[in-house]
Amino acid sequence: DQETVVNSVKKTGRLVVSHEAPKTSGFAAEIAATVQDKCFLYLEAPIQRVCGYDTPFPLVFEKFYVPDHLKNFEAIKKSIDF
């Protein structure tokens, strides 16, 4: 829901988007673009995207590819410490 995300960004000044798809042309890019368009003056830190790598990955290495709690935690820290 676009309105919910926009209201949250206006309140906190930050956004972290996490998904399994590649970073380039992924769903997070659309969310980031929408938020940047509607909330630019409210942002206190760059938008953080925690995504998969921009390369094909075999399923055996899925645990390295998929964003986990540690990658998300680092993105949150980076956003807060900005």
Distance bins in CASP14 RR format, pairs under 12 A and 6 or more apart:
PFRMAT RR
TARGET T0000
AUTHOR 0000-0000-0000
RMODE 2
METHOD distances of the structure
MODEL  1
1 7 0 0 0 0 1 0 0 0 0 0 0
1 8 0 0 0 0 0 1 0 0 0 0 0
1 31 0 0 0 0 0 1 0 0 0 0 0
1 34 0 0 0 0 0 1 0 0 0 0 0
2 8 0 0 0 0 0 1 0 0 0 0 0
2 9 0 0 0 0 0 1 0 0 0 0 0
2 30 0 0 0 0 0 1 0 0 0 0 0
2 31 0 0 0 0 1 0 0 0 0 0 0
2 33 0 0 0 0 0 1 0 0 0 0 0
2 34 1 0 0 1 0 0 0 0 0 0 0
2 35 0 0 0 0 1 0 0 0 0 0 0
2 37 0 0 0 0 0 1 0 0 0 0 0
2 38 0 0 0 0 1 0 0 0 0 0 0
2 39 0 0 0 0 0 1 0 0 0 0 0
3 9 0 0 0 0 0 1 0 0 0 0 0
3 10 0 0 0 0 0 1 0 0 0 0 0
3 34 0 0 0 0 0 1 0 0 0 0 0
3 35 0 0 0 0 0 1 0 0 0 0 0
3 38 0 0 0 0 1 0 0 0 0 0 0
3 39 0 0 0 0 0 1 0 0 0 0 0
4 10 0 0 0 0 0 1 0 0 0 0 0
4 11 0 0 0 0 0 1 0 0 0 0 0
4 31 0 0 0 0 0 1 0 0 0 0 0
4 35 0 0 0 0 0 1 0 0 0 0 0
5 11 0 0 0 0 0 1 0 0 0 0 0
5 12 0 0 0 0 0 1 0 0 0 0 0
5 13 0 0 0 0 0 1 0 0 0 0 0
5 14 0 0 0 0 0 1 0 0 0 0 0
5 15 1 0 0 1 0 0 0 0 0 0 0
5 16 0 0 0 0 0 1 0 0 0 0 0
5 17 0 0 0 0 1 0 0 0 0 0 0
5 28 0 0 0 0 0 1 0 0 0 0 0
5 30 0 0 0 0 0 1 0 0 0 0 0
5 31 1 0 0 1 0 0 0 0 0 0 0
5 32 0 0 0 0 0 1 0 0 0 0 0
5 34 1 0 0 1 0 0 0 0 0 0 0
5 35 1 0 0 1 0 0 0 0 0 0 0
5 36 0 0 0 0 0 1 0 0 0 0 0
5 38 0 0 0 0 1 0 0 0 0 0 0
5 39 0 0 0 0 1 0 0 0 0 0 0
5 42 0 0 0 0 0 1 0 0 0 0 0
5 47 0 0 0 0 0 1 0 0 0 0 0
6 12 0 0 0 0 0 1 0 0 0 0 0
6 13 0 0 0 0 0 1 0 0 0 0 0
6 15 0 0 0 0 1 0 0 0 0 0 0
6 31 0 0 0 0 0 1 0 0 0 0 0
6 34 1 0 0 1 0 0 0 0 0 0 0
6 35 1 0 0 1 0 0 0 0 0 0 0
6 36 0 0 0 0 0 1 0 0 0 0 0
6 37 0 0 0 0 1 0 0 0 0 0 0
6 38 1 0 1 0 0 0 0 0 0 0 0
6 39 1 0 1 0 0 0 0 0 0 0 0
6 40 0 0 0 0 0 1 0 0 0 0 0
6 42 0 0 0 0 1 0 0 0 0 0 0
6 43 0 0 0 0 0 1 0 0 0 0 0
7 13 0 0 0 0 0 1 0 0 0 0 0
7 15 0 0 0 0 0 1 0 0 0 0 0
7 35 0 0 0 0 0 1 0 0 0 0 0
7 38 0 0 0 0 0 1 0 0 0 0 0
7 39 0 0 0 0 1 0 0 0 0 0 0
7 42 0 0 0 0 0 1 0 0 0 0 0
8 14 0 0 0 0 1 0 0 0 0 0 0
8 15 1 0 0 1 0 0 0 0 0 0 0
8 16 0 0 0 0 0 1 0 0 0 0 0
8 17 0 0 0 0 0 1 0 0 0 0 0
8 31 0 0 0 0 0 1 0 0 0 0 0
8 35 0 0 0 0 1 0 0 0 0 0 0
8 38 0 0 0 0 0 1 0 0 0 0 0
8 39 0 0 0 0 1 0 0 0 0 0 0
8 42 0 0 0 0 0 1 0 0 0 0 0
8 43 0 0 0 0 0 1 0 0 0 0 0
9 15 1 0 1 0 0 0 0 0 0 0 0
9 16 0 0 0 0 0 1 0 0 0 0 0
9 17 0 0 0 0 0 1 0 0 0 0 0
9 31 0 0 0 0 0 1 0 0 0 0 0
9 32 0 0 0 0 0 1 0 0 0 0 0
9 34 0 0 0 0 1 0 0 0 0 0 0
9 35 1 0 1 0 0 0 0 0 0 0 0
9 36 0 0 0 0 1 0 0 0 0 0 0
9 37 0 0 0 0 0 1 0 0 0 0 0
9 38 0 0 0 0 1 0 0 0 0 0 0
9 39 1 0 1 0 0 0 0 0 0 0 0
9 40 0 0 0 0 1 0 0 0 0 0 0
9 41 0 0 0 0 0 1 0 0 0 0 0
9 42 1 0 0 1 0 0 0 0 0 0 0
9 43 1 0 0 1 0 0 0 0 0 0 0
9 44 0 0 0 0 1 0 0 0 0 0 0
9 45 0 0 0 0 0 1 0 0 0 0 0
9 47 0 0 0 0 1 0 0 0 0 0 0
9 79 0 0 0 0 0 1 0 0 0 0 0
10 35 0 0 0 0 1 0 0 0 0 0 0
10 38 0 0 0 0 1 0 0 0 0 0 0
10 39 1 0 1 0 0 0 0 0 0 0 0
10 40 0 0 0 0 0 1 0 0 0 0 0
10 41 0 0 0 0 1 0 0 0 0 0 0
10 42 1 0 1 0 0 0 0 0 0 0 0
10 43 0 0 0 0 1 0 0 0 0 0 0
10 44 0 0 0 0 0 1 0 0 0 0 0
11 39 0 0 0 0 0 1 0 0 0 0 0
11 42 0 0 0 0 1 0 0 0 0 0 0
11 43 0 0 0 0 0 1 0 0 0 0 0
11 44 0 0 0 0 0 1 0 0 0 0 0
12 35 0 0 0 0 0 1 0 0 0 0 0
12 39 0 0 0 0 0 1 0 0 0 0 0
12 42 0 0 0 0 1 0 0 0 0 0 0
12 43 0 0 0 0 1 0 0 0 0 0 0
12 44 0 0 0 0 1 0 0 0 0 0 0
12 45 0 0 0 0 1 0 0 0 0 0 0
12 47 0 0 0 0 0 1 0 0 0 0 0
12 76 0 0 0 0 0 1 0 0 0 0 0
12 79 0 0 0 0 1 0 0 0 0 0 0
12 80 0 0 0 0 1 0 0 0 0 0 0
13 35 0 0 0 0 1 0 0 0 0 0 0
13 39 1 0 0 1 0 0 0 0 0 0 0
13 40 0 0 0 0 0 1 0 0 0 0 0
13 41 0 0 0 0 0 1 0 0 0 0 0
13 42 1 0 1 0 0 0 0 0 0 0 0
13 43 1 0 1 0 0 0 0 0 0 0 0
13 44 1 0 1 0 0 0 0 0 0 0 0
13 45 1 0 0 1 0 0 0 0 0 0 0
13 46 0 0 0 0 0 1 0 0 0 0 0
13 47 0 0 0 0 1 0 0 0 0 0 0
13 48 0 0 0 0 0 1 0 0 0 0 0
13 79 0 0 0 0 1 0 0 0 0 0 0
13 80 0 0 0 0 0 1 0 0 0 0 0
13 82 0 0 0 0 0 1 0 0 0 0 0
14 35 0 0 0 0 0 1 0 0 0 0 0
14 39 0 0 0 0 0 1 0 0 0 0 0
14 42 0 0 0 0 1 0 0 0 0 0 0
14 43 1 0 0 1 0 0 0 0 0 0 0
14 44 1 0 0 1 0 0 0 0 0 0 0
14 45 1 0 1 0 0 0 0 0 0 0 0
14 46 0 0 0 0 1 0 0 0 0 0 0
14 47 0 0 0 0 1 0 0 0 0 0 0
14 48 1 0 0 1 0 0 0 0 0 0 0
14 75 0 0 0 0 0 1 0 0 0 0 0
14 76 0 0 0 0 1 0 0 0 0 0 0
14 77 0 0 0 0 0 1 0 0 0 0 0
14 78 0 0 0 0 0 1 0 0 0 0 0
14 79 1 0 1 0 0 0 0 0 0 0 0
14 80 1 0 0 1 0 0 0 0 0 0 0
14 81 0 0 0 0 0 1 0 0 0 0 0
14 82 0 0 0 0 1 0 0 0 0 0 0
15 28 0 0 0 0 1 0 0 0 0 0 0
15 31 1 0 0 1 0 0 0 0 0 0 0
15 32 1 0 0 1 0 0 0 0 0 0 0
15 33 0 0 0 0 0 1 0 0 0 0 0
15 34 0 0 0 0 0 1 0 0 0 0 0
15 35 1 0 1 0 0 0 0 0 0 0 0
15 36 0 0 0 0 1 0 0 0 0 0 0
15 38 0 0 0 0 0 1 0 0 0 0 0
15 39 0 0 0 0 1 0 0 0 0 0 0
15 40 0 0 0 0 0 1 0 0 0 0 0
15 42 0 0 0 0 1 0 0 0 0 0 0
15 43 1 0 0 1 0 0 0 0 0 0 0
15 44 0 0 0 0 0 1 0 0 0 0 0
15 45 0 0 0 0 1 0 0 0 0 0 0
15 46 0 0 0 0 1 0 0 0 0 0 0
15 47 1 0 1 0 0 0 0 0 0 0 0
15 48 1 0 0 1 0 0 0 0 0 0 0
15 49 0 0 0 0 1 0 0 0 0 0 0
15 50 0 0 0 0 0 1 0 0 0 0 0
15 75 0 0 0 0 0 1 0 0 0 0 0
15 76 0 0 0 0 0 1 0 0 0 0 0
15 79 1 0 0 1 0 0 0 0 0 0 0
15 82 0 0 0 0 0 1 0 0 0 0 0
16 28 0 0 0 0 1 0 0 0 0 0 0
16 31 0 0 0 0 0 1 0 0 0 0 0
16 32 0 0 0 0 0 1 0 0 0 0 0
16 35 0 0 0 0 0 1 0 0 0 0 0
16 45 0 0 0 0 1 0 0 0 0 0 0
16 46 0 0 0 0 0 1 0 0 0 0 0
16 47 1 0 0 1 0 0 0 0 0 0 0
16 48 1 0 1 0 0 0 0 0 0 0 0
16 49 1 0 0 1 0 0 0 0 0 0 0
16 50 1 0 0 1 0 0 0 0 0 0 0
16 51 0 0 0 0 0 1 0 0 0 0 0
16 67 0 0 0 0 0 1 0 0 0 0 0
16 71 0 0 0 0 0 1 0 0 0 0 0
16 72 1 0 0 1 0 0 0 0 0 0 0
16 73 0 0 0 0 1 0 0 0 0 0 0
16 74 0 0 0 0 0 1 0 0 0 0 0
16 75 1 0 1 0 0 0 0 0 0 0 0
16 76 1 0 1 0 0 0 0 0 0 0 0
16 77 0 0 0 0 0 1 0 0 0 0 0
16 78 0 0 0 0 1 0 0 0 0 0 0
16 79 1 0 1 0 0 0 0 0 0 0 0
16 80 0 0 0 0 1 0 0 0 0 0 0
16 82 0 0 0 0 0 1 0 0 0 0 0
17 23 0 0 0 0 0 1 0 0 0 0 0
17 26 0 0 0 0 1 0 0 0 0 0 0
17 27 1 0 0 1 0 0 0 0 0 0 0
17 28 1 0 1 0 0 0 0 0 0 0 0
17 29 0 0 0 0 1 0 0 0 0 0 0
17 30 0 0 0 0 1 0 0 0 0 0 0
17 31 1 0 1 0 0 0 0 0 0 0 0
17 32 1 0 0 1 0 0 0 0 0 0 0
17 33 0 0 0 0 0 1 0 0 0 0 0
17 34 0 0 0 0 0 1 0 0 0 0 0
17 35 0 0 0 0 1 0 0 0 0 0 0
17 36 0 0 0 0 0 1 0 0 0 0 0
17 46 0 0 0 0 0 1 0 0 0 0 0
17 47 1 0 0 1 0 0 0 0 0 0 0
17 48 1 0 0 1 0 0 0 0 0 0 0
17 49 1 0 1 0 0 0 0 0 0 0 0
17 50 1 0 0 1 0 0 0 0 0 0 0
17 51 1 0 0 1 0 0 0 0 0 0 0
17 52 0 0 0 0 0 1 0 0 0 0 0
17 67 0 0 0 0 1 0 0 0 0 0 0
17 72 0 0 0 0 0 1 0 0 0 0 0
17 75 0 0 0 0 1 0 0 0 0 0 0
17 76 0 0 0 0 0 1 0 0 0 0 0
17 79 0 0 0 0 0 1 0 0 0 0 0
18 26 0 0 0 0 0 1 0 0 0 0 0
18 27 0 0 0 0 0 1 0 0 0 0 0
18 28 1 0 0 1 0 0 0 0 0 0 0
18 31 0 0 0 0 0 1 0 0 0 0 0
18 32 0 0 0 0 0 1 0 0 0 0 0
18 47 0 0 0 0 0 1 0 0 0 0 0
18 48 0 0 0 0 1 0 0 0 0 0 0
18 49 1 0 0 1 0 0 0 0 0 0 0
18 50 1 0 1 0 0 0 0 0 0 0 0
18 51 1 0 0 1 0 0 0 0 0 0 0
18 52 0 0 0 0 1 0 0 0 0 0 0
18 66 0 0 0 0 1 0 0 0 0 0 0
18 67 1 0 1 0 0 0 0 0 0 0 0
18 68 0 0 0 0 1 0 0 0 0 0 0
18 69 0 0 0 0 1 0 0 0 0 0 0
18 70 0 0 0 0 0 1 0 0 0 0 0
18 71 1 0 0 1 0 0 0 0 0 0 0
18 72 1 0 1 0 0 0 0 0 0 0 0
18 73 0 0 0 0 0 1 0 0 0 0 0
18 74 0 0 0 0 0 1 0 0 0 0 0
18 75 1 0 0 1 0 0 0 0 0 0 0
18 76 0 0 0 0 1 0 0 0 0 0 0
19 26 1 0 0 1 0 0 0 0 0 0 0
19 27 1 0 1 0 0 0 0 0 0 0 0
19 28 1 0 1 0 0 0 0 0 0 0 0
19 29 0 0 0 0 0 1 0 0 0 0 0
19 30 0 0 0 0 0 1 0 0 0 0 0
19 31 0 0 0 0 1 0 0 0 0 0 0
19 32 0 0 0 0 0 1 0 0 0 0 0
19 49 0 0 0 0 1 0 0 0 0 0 0
19 50 1 0 0 1 0 0 0 0 0 0 0
19 51 1 0 1 0 0 0 0 0 0 0 0
19 52 1 0 0 1 0 0 0 0 0 0 0
19 65 0 0 0 0 0 1 0 0 0 0 0
19 66 0 0 0 0 1 0 0 0 0 0 0
19 67 1 0 0 1 0 0 0 0 0 0 0
19 71 0 0 0 0 0 1 0 0 0 0 0
19 72 0 0 0 0 0 1 0 0 0 0 0
20 26 0 0 0 0 1 0 0 0 0 0 0
20 27 0 0 0 0 1 0 0 0 0 0 0
20 28 0 0 0 0 0 1 0 0 0 0 0
20 49 0 0 0 0 0 1 0 0 0 0 0
20 50 0 0 0 0 1 0 0 0 0 0 0
20 51 1 0 0 1 0 0 0 0 0 0 0
20 52 1 0 0 1 0 0 0 0 0 0 0
20 53 0 0 0 0 0 1 0 0 0 0 0
20 57 0 0 0 0 0 1 0 0 0 0 0
20 62 0 0 0 0 1 0 0 0 0 0 0
20 63 0 0 0 0 0 1 0 0 0 0 0
20 65 1 0 0 1 0 0 0 0 0 0 0
20 66 1 0 1 0 0 0 0 0 0 0 0
20 67 1 0 0 1 0 0 0 0 0 0 0
20 68 0 0 0 0 0 1 0 0 0 0 0
20 71 0 0 0 0 0 1 0 0 0 0 0
21 27 1 0 1 0 0 0 0 0 0 0 0
21 28 1 0 0 1 0 0 0 0 0 0 0
21 29 0 0 0 0 1 0 0 0 0 0 0
21 30 0 0 0 0 0 1 0 0 0 0 0
21 31 0 0 0 0 0 1 0 0 0 0 0
21 49 0 0 0 0 0 1 0 0 0 0 0
21 50 0 0 0 0 0 1 0 0 0 0 0
21 51 1 0 0 1 0 0 0 0 0 0 0
21 52 1 0 0 1 0 0 0 0 0 0 0
21 53 0 0 0 0 0 1 0 0 0 0 0
21 54 0 0 0 0 1 0 0 0 0 0 0
21 57 0 0 0 0 0 1 0 0 0 0 0
21 65 0 0 0 0 0 1 0 0 0 0 0
21 66 0 0 0 0 0 1 0 0 0 0 0
21 67 0 0 0 0 0 1 0 0 0 0 0
22 28 0 0 0 0 1 0 0 0 0 0 0
22 29 0 0 0 0 1 0 0 0 0 0 0
22 49 0 0 0 0 0 1 0 0 0 0 0
22 51 1 0 0 1 0 0 0 0 0 0 0
22 52 1 0 1 0 0 0 0 0 0 0 0
22 53 1 0 0 1 0 0 0 0 0 0 0
22 54 1 0 1 0 0 0 0 0 0 0 0
22 55 1 0 0 1 0 0 0 0 0 0 0
22 56 0 0 0 0 1 0 0 0 0 0 0
22 57 0 0 0 0 1 0 0 0 0 0 0
22 65 0 0 0 0 1 0 0 0 0 0 0
22 66 0 0 0 0 0 1 0 0 0 0 0
22 67 0 0 0 0 0 1 0 0 0 0 0
23 29 1 0 0 1 0 0 0 0 0 0 0
23 32 0 0 0 0 0 1 0 0 0 0 0
23 48 0 0 0 0 0 1 0 0 0 0 0
23 49 1 0 1 0 0 0 0 0 0 0 0
23 50 0 0 0 0 1 0 0 0 0 0 0
23 51 1 0 1 0 0 0 0 0 0 0 0
23 52 1 0 0 1 0 0 0 0 0 0 0
23 53 1 0 0 1 0 0 0 0 0 0 0
23 54 1 0 1 0 0 0 0 0 0 0 0
23 55 0 0 0 0 0 1 0 0 0 0 0
23 65 0 0 0 0 0 1 0 0 0 0 0
23 67 0 0 0 0 0 1 0 0 0 0 0
23 71 0 0 0 0 0 1 0 0 0 0 0
23 75 0 0 0 0 0 1 0 0 0 0 0
24 49 0 0 0 0 0 1 0 0 0 0 0
24 51 0 0 0 0 1 0 0 0 0 0 0
24 52 0 0 0 0 1 0 0 0 0 0 0
24 53 0 0 0 0 1 0 0 0 0 0 0
24 54 1 0 1 0 0 0 0 0 0 0 0
24 55 0 0 0 0 0 1 0 0 0 0 0
25 32 0 0 0 0 0 1 0 0 0 0 0
25 33 0 0 0 0 0 1 0 0 0 0 0
25 49 0 0 0 0 0 1 0 0 0 0 0
25 51 0 0 0 0 0 1 0 0 0 0 0
25 54 0 0 0 0 1 0 0 0 0 0 0
26 32 0 0 0 0 1 0 0 0 0 0 0
26 33 0 0 0 0 0 1 0 0 0 0 0
26 49 0 0 0 0 1 0 0 0 0 0 0
26 51 1 0 0 1 0 0 0 0 0 0 0
26 52 0 0 0 0 1 0 0 0 0 0 0
26 54 0 0 0 0 1 0 0 0 0 0 0
27 33 0 0 0 0 0 1 0 0 0 0 0
27 34 0 0 0 0 0 1 0 0 0 0 0
27 49 0 0 0 0 1 0 0 0 0 0 0
27 51 0 0 0 0 1 0 0 0 0 0 0
27 52 0 0 0 0 0 1 0 0 0 0 0
28 34 0 0 0 0 0 1 0 0 0 0 0
28 35 0 0 0 0 0 1 0 0 0 0 0
28 36 0 0 0 0 0 1 0 0 0 0 0
28 47 0 0 0 0 1 0 0 0 0 0 0
28 48 0 0 0 0 1 0 0 0 0 0 0
28 49 1 0 1 0 0 0 0 0 0 0 0
28 50 1 0 0 1 0 0 0 0 0 0 0
28 51 1 0 1 0 0 0 0 0 0 0 0
28 52 0 0 0 0 1 0 0 0 0 0 0
28 67 0 0 0 0 1 0 0 0 0 0 0
28 75 0 0 0 0 0 1 0 0 0 0 0
29 35 0 0 0 0 0 1 0 0 0 0 0
29 36 0 0 0 0 0 1 0 0 0 0 0
29 47 0 0 0 0 1 0 0 0 0 0 0
29 49 1 0 0 1 0 0 0 0 0 0 0
29 51 0 0 0 0 1 0 0 0 0 0 0
29 54 0 0 0 0 0 1 0 0 0 0 0
30 36 0 0 0 0 0 1 0 0 0 0 0
30 37 0 0 0 0 0 1 0 0 0 0 0
30 47 0 0 0 0 0 1 0 0 0 0 0
30 49 0 0 0 0 0 1 0 0 0 0 0
31 37 0 0 0 0 0 1 0 0 0 0 0
31 38 0 0 0 0 0 1 0 0 0 0 0
31 39 0 0 0 0 0 1 0 0 0 0 0
31 47 0 0 0 0 1 0 0 0 0 0 0
31 48 0 0 0 0 0 1 0 0 0 0 0
31 49 0 0 0 0 1 0 0 0 0 0 0
31 50 0 0 0 0 0 1 0 0 0 0 0
31 51 0 0 0 0 0 1 0 0 0 0 0
32 38 0 0 0 0 0 1 0 0 0 0 0
32 39 0 0 0 0 0 1 0 0 0 0 0
32 40 0 0 0 0 0 1 0 0 0 0 0
32 43 0 0 0 0 0 1 0 0 0 0 0
32 46 0 0 0 0 1 0 0 0 0 0 0
32 47 1 0 1 0 0 0 0 0 0 0 0
32 48 0 0 0 0 1 0 0 0 0 0 0
32 49 1 0 0 1 0 0 0 0 0 0 0
32 50 0 0 0 0 0 1 0 0 0 0 0
32 51 0 0 0 0 0 1 0 0 0 0 0
33 39 0 0 0 0 0 1 0 0 0 0 0
33 40 0 0 0 0 0 1 0 0 0 0 0
33 47 0 0 0 0 1 0 0 0 0 0 0
33 49 0 0 0 0 0 1 0 0 0 0 0
34 40 0 0 0 0 0 1 0 0 0 0 0
34 47 0 0 0 0 0 1 0 0 0 0 0
35 41 0 0 0 0 0 1 0 0 0 0 0
35 42 0 0 0 0 1 0 0 0 0 0 0
35 43 1 0 0 1 0 0 0 0 0 0 0
35 45 0 0 0 0 0 1 0 0 0 0 0
35 46 0 0 0 0 0 1 0 0 0 0 0
35 47 1 0 0 1 0 0 0 0 0 0 0
35 48 0 0 0 0 0 1 0 0 0 0 0
35 49 0 0 0 0 0 1 0 0 0 0 0
36 42 0 0 0 0 0 1 0 0 0 0 0
36 43 1 0 0 1 0 0 0 0 0 0 0
36 46 0 0 0 0 1 0 0 0 0 0 0
36 47 1 0 0 1 0 0 0 0 0 0 0
36 49 0 0 0 0 0 1 0 0 0 0 0
37 43 0 0 0 0 0 1 0 0 0 0 0
37 47 0 0 0 0 0 1 0 0 0 0 0
39 45 0 0 0 0 0 1 0 0 0 0 0
39 47 0 0 0 0 1 0 0 0 0 0 0
40 46 0 0 0 0 0 1 0 0 0 0 0
40 47 0 0 0 0 0 1 0 0 0 0 0
43 79 0 0 0 0 1 0 0 0 0 0 0
43 82 0 0 0 0 1 0 0 0 0 0 0
44 79 0 0 0 0 1 0 0 0 0 0 0
44 80 0 0 0 0 1 0 0 0 0 0 0
44 81 0 0 0 0 0 1 0 0 0 0 0
44 82 1 0 0 1 0 0 0 0 0 0 0
45 75 0 0 0 0 0 1 0 0 0 0 0
45 76 0 0 0 0 0 1 0 0 0 0 0
45 77 0 0 0 0 0 1 0 0 0 0 0
45 78 1 0 0 1 0 0 0 0 0 0 0
45 79 1 0 1 0 0 0 0 0 0 0 0
45 80 1 0 0 1 0 0 0 0 0 0 0
45 81 0 0 0 0 1 0 0 0 0 0 0
45 82 1 1 0 0 0 0 0 0 0 0 0
46 75 0 0 0 0 0 1 0 0 0 0 0
46 78 0 0 0 0 1 0 0 0 0 0 0
46 79 1 0 0 1 0 0 0 0 0 0 0
46 81 0 0 0 0 0 1 0 0 0 0 0
46 82 1 0 0 1 0 0 0 0 0 0 0
47 75 0 0 0 0 1 0 0 0 0 0 0
47 78 0 0 0 0 0 1 0 0 0 0 0
47 79 0 0 0 0 1 0 0 0 0 0 0
47 82 0 0 0 0 0 1 0 0 0 0 0
48 67 0 0 0 0 0 1 0 0 0 0 0
48 71 0 0 0 0 0 1 0 0 0 0 0
48 72 0 0 0 0 1 0 0 0 0 0 0
48 73 0 0 0 0 0 1 0 0 0 0 0
48 74 0 0 0 0 1 0 0 0 0 0 0
48 75 1 0 1 0 0 0 0 0 0 0 0
48 76 1 0 0 1 0 0 0 0 0 0 0
48 77 0 0 0 0 1 0 0 0 0 0 0
48 78 1 0 0 1 0 0 0 0 0 0 0
48 79 1 0 1 0 0 0 0 0 0 0 0
48 80 0 0 0 0 0 1 0 0 0 0 0
48 81 0 0 0 0 0 1 0 0 0 0 0
48 82 0 0 0 0 1 0 0 0 0 0 0
49 67 0 0 0 0 1 0 0 0 0 0 0
49 71 0 0 0 0 0 1 0 0 0 0 0
49 72 0 0 0 0 0 1 0 0 0 0 0
49 75 1 0 0 1 0 0 0 0 0 0 0
49 78 0 0 0 0 0 1 0 0 0 0 0
49 79 0 0 0 0 0 1 0 0 0 0 0
50 65 0 0 0 0 0 1 0 0 0 0 0
50 66 0 0 0 0 0 1 0 0 0 0 0
50 67 1 0 1 0 0 0 0 0 0 0 0
50 68 0 0 0 0 1 0 0 0 0 0 0
50 69 0 0 0 0 0 1 0 0 0 0 0
50 70 0 0 0 0 1 0 0 0 0 0 0
50 71 1 0 1 0 0 0 0 0 0 0 0
50 72 1 0 1 0 0 0 0 0 0 0 0
50 73 0 0 0 0 1 0 0 0 0 0 0
50 74 0 0 0 0 1 0 0 0 0 0 0
50 75 1 0 1 0 0 0 0 0 0 0 0
50 76 0 0 0 0 1 0 0 0 0 0 0
50 77 0 0 0 0 0 1 0 0 0 0 0
50 78 0 0 0 0 0 1 0 0 0 0 0
50 79 0 0 0 0 0 1 0 0 0 0 0
51 65 0 0 0 0 1 0 0 0 0 0 0
51 66 0 0 0 0 1 0 0 0 0 0 0
51 67 1 0 0 1 0 0 0 0 0 0 0
51 71 0 0 0 0 1 0 0 0 0 0 0
51 72 0 0 0 0 0 1 0 0 0 0 0
51 75 0 0 0 0 0 1 0 0 0 0 0
52 61 0 0 0 0 0 1 0 0 0 0 0
52 62 0 0 0 0 0 1 0 0 0 0 0
52 64 0 0 0 0 1 0 0 0 0 0 0
52 65 1 0 1 0 0 0 0 0 0 0 0
52 66 1 0 0 1 0 0 0 0 0 0 0
52 67 1 0 0 1 0 0 0 0 0 0 0
52 68 0 0 0 0 0 1 0 0 0 0 0
52 71 0 0 0 0 1 0 0 0 0 0 0
53 61 0 0 0 0 1 0 0 0 0 0 0
53 62 0 0 0 0 0 1 0 0 0 0 0
53 64 0 0 0 0 1 0 0 0 0 0 0
53 65 1 0 0 1 0 0 0 0 0 0 0
53 66 0 0 0 0 0 1 0 0 0 0 0
53 67 0 0 0 0 0 1 0 0 0 0 0
53 71 0 0 0 0 0 1 0 0 0 0 0
54 65 0 0 0 0 0 1 0 0 0 0 0
55 61 0 0 0 0 0 1 0 0 0 0 0
55 64 0 0 0 0 0 1 0 0 0 0 0
55 65 0 0 0 0 1 0 0 0 0 0 0
56 62 0 0 0 0 0 1 0 0 0 0 0
56 65 0 0 0 0 1 0 0 0 0 0 0
57 63 0 0 0 0 0 1 0 0 0 0 0
57 64 1 0 0 1 0 0 0 0 0 0 0
57 65 1 0 1 0 0 0 0 0 0 0 0
57 66 0 0 0 0 1 0 0 0 0 0 0
58 64 0 0 0 0 0 1 0 0 0 0 0
58 65 0 0 0 0 1 0 0 0 0 0 0
59 65 0 0 0 0 1 0 0 0 0 0 0
59 66 0 0 0 0 0 1 0 0 0 0 0
62 68 0 0 0 0 0 1 0 0 0 0 0
63 69 0 0 0 0 0 1 0 0 0 0 0
63 70 0 0 0 0 0 1 0 0 0 0 0
63 71 0 0 0 0 0 1 0 0 0 0 0
64 70 0 0 0 0 0 1 0 0 0 0 0
64 71 0 0 0 0 0 1 0 0 0 0 0
65 71 0 0 0 0 0 1 0 0 0 0 0
66 72 0 0 0 0 0 1 0 0 0 0 0
67 73 0 0 0 0 0 1 0 0 0 0 0
67 74 0 0 0 0 0 1 0 0 0 0 0
67 75 0 0 0 0 1 0 0 0 0 0 0
67 76 0 0 0 0 0 1 0 0 0 0 0
68 74 0 0 0 0 0 1 0 0 0 0 0
68 75 0 0 0 0 0 1 0 0 0 0 0
69 75 0 0 0 0 0 1 0 0 0 0 0
69 76 0 0 0 0 0 1 0 0 0 0 0
70 76 0 0 0 0 0 1 0 0 0 0 0
70 77 0 0 0 0 0 1 0 0 0 0 0
71 77 0 0 0 0 0 1 0 0 0 0 0
71 78 0 0 0 0 0 1 0 0 0 0 0
72 78 0 0 0 0 0 1 0 0 0 0 0
72 79 0 0 0 0 0 1 0 0 0 0 0
73 79 0 0 0 0 0 1 0 0 0 0 0
73 80 0 0 0 0 0 1 0 0 0 0 0
74 80 0 0 0 0 0 1 0 0 0 0 0
74 81 0 0 0 0 0 1 0 0 0 0 0
75 81 0 0 0 0 0 1 0 0 0 0 0
75 82 0 0 0 0 0 1 0 0 0 0 0
76 82 0 0 0 0 0 1 0 0 0 0 0
END
